[in-house]
Amino acid sequence: LAEPIEFNTKQKPIKLPKTDLEKNDDVTTVAWGSTGFKENVHDDLQKLKAQVMLAKDCQIYHTFMRIHSQEFCTFIKVGTGACNGDSGSGIIRNSDNTLVGLISGGMPCARGYPDVYTTIYPYKSWIEEIMSK
């Protein structure tokens, strides 16, 4: 970063996971994205609680794209999920408050397909190496 991050009551560091995700782990994502396909991004931070769906289970729904082993999904119901402007937002595992993933793809705006996330755990060593510089 060009300038160091100043932590305060609203900006705090987050822990990285010590273990990989497991099926049905409870997770929470927060994002500023829109709440509908042709709507603008939100002024209010949106929050969504879900459970982890592993890549092999998610692949059954996403026949039009490949879900890699370093990815996982969440799905609640049609009309509830990630939308435009949410990509790159984090998802936290509730049991240990660690950053376990980043929204990376899928069919936008909760059209009935699981949301796809990149898993943090396989990249943890690389992230820690970059952060130590």
C-alpha positions in Angstrom: 0.0 0.0 0.0 1.1 3.5 -0.7 0.1 4.6 2.8 -0.3 2.4 6.0 -3.8 1.6 7.2 -4.8 3.4 10.3 -6.9 1.1 12.5 -9.7 2.5 14.7 -13.0 1.4 16.1 -14.5 1.0 12.6 -11.4 -0.3 10.8 -9.8 -3.4 12.4 -7.6 -6.2 11.1 -9.2 -9.5 10.5 -7.8 -12.9 11.2 -7.0 -15.4 8.5 -8.3 -19.0 8.9 -6.2 -21.6 10.6 -8.3 -24.4 9.0 -10.1 -24.9 5.7 -13.8 -24.6 5.3 -16.2 -27.5 6.0 -19.6 -28.2 4.5 -22.3 -26.3 6.2 -20.0 -23.9 8.1 -22.0 -20.8 9.1 -20.8 -17.7 7.3 -21.7 -14.1 6.9 -20.9 -11.7 4.1 -21.3 -7.9 4.0 -21.3 -5.8 0.8 -22.4 -2.6 -0.7 -23.7 -4.1 -3.9 -27.1 -3.5 -5.4 -30.2 -5.4 -4.3 -31.6 -5.9 -7.8 -30.3 -6.5 -11.3 -30.8 -3.0 -12.7 -30.4 -1.1 -9.4 -27.6 1.1 -8.2 -25.2 0.0 -5.4 -26.5 0.5 -1.9 -25.8 3.4 0.5 -26.4 0.9 3.4 -24.1 -2.0 4.0 -26.0 -5.2 3.3 -25.5 -8.4 5.4 -26.2 -12.0 4.5 -25.9 -15.1 6.6 -25.5 -18.5 4.9 -23.9 -21.9 5.0 -20.9 -23.2 3.0 -21.5 -25.4 0.0 -18.3 -27.2 -1.1 -17.1 -26.9 -4.7 -18.2 -30.4 -5.7 -21.7 -29.8 -4.4 -21.9 -26.4 -6.0 -20.8 -27.7 -9.4 -24.1 -29.6 -9.7 -25.9 -26.3 -10.0 -23.3 -24.4 -12.2 -23.3 -26.7 -15.2 -22.3 -23.7 -17.4 -19.1 -22.9 -15.5 -16.3 -24.8 -13.7 -16.2 -24.5 -9.9 -12.6 -25.0 -8.8 -11.4 -26.8 -5.7 -10.2 -23.4 -4.3 -13.8 -22.1 -4.5 -17.0 -22.7 -2.5 -20.6 -21.5 -2.7 -23.5 -20.3 -0.7 -27.2 -20.5 -1.5 -30.2 -19.3 0.5 -33.1 -18.9 -1.9 -34.1 -17.2 -5.1 -34.0 -13.5 -4.5 -31.4 -13.6 -1.8 -27.7 -13.5 -2.6 -24.8 -11.5 -4.2 -25.5 -8.9 -6.8 -23.7 -6.3 -9.0 -21.0 -4.4 -7.0 -20.5 -7.3 -4.4 -17.5 -8.9 -6.1 -14.4 -8.8 -3.9 -16.4 -8.5 -0.7 -15.3 -10.8 2.1 -17.2 -13.6 3.8 -16.5 -14.5 7.4 -16.8 -17.8 9.2 -19.0 -17.2 12.2 -17.4 -19.7 14.6 -14.0 -18.0 14.6 -14.6 -14.6 13.0 -12.0 -15.3 10.2 -12.0 -14.1 6.6 -12.6 -17.3 4.7 -13.4 -16.1 1.2 -14.1 -13.3 -1.3 -17.1 -13.1 -3.6 -15.8 -14.0 -7.1 -18.6 -15.0 -9.4 -21.8 -16.8 -10.3 -25.1 -15.6 -11.8 -25.7 -12.1 -10.4 -28.6 -11.0 -8.3 -29.9 -14.2 -6.7 -31.4 -15.8 -9.8 -31.5 -19.3 -8.3 -27.9 -20.3 -8.6 -25.3 -20.5 -5.7 -23.0 -17.5 -5.2 -19.3 -18.4 -5.8 -16.4 -17.4 -3.5 -12.7 -17.8 -3.7 -11.4 -19.7 -0.6 -8.7 -17.8 1.4 -7.1 -20.8 3.1 -5.1 -22.2 0.1 -3.6 -18.7 -0.4 -3.0 -17.9 3.3 0.8 -18.3 3.2 1.1 -16.1 0.1 -1.2 -13.4 1.8 0.9 -13.5 4.9 4.1 -13.2 2.9 2.8 -10.1 1.0 1.5 -8.5 4.2 4.9 -8.9 5.9 6.6 -6.8 3.3 
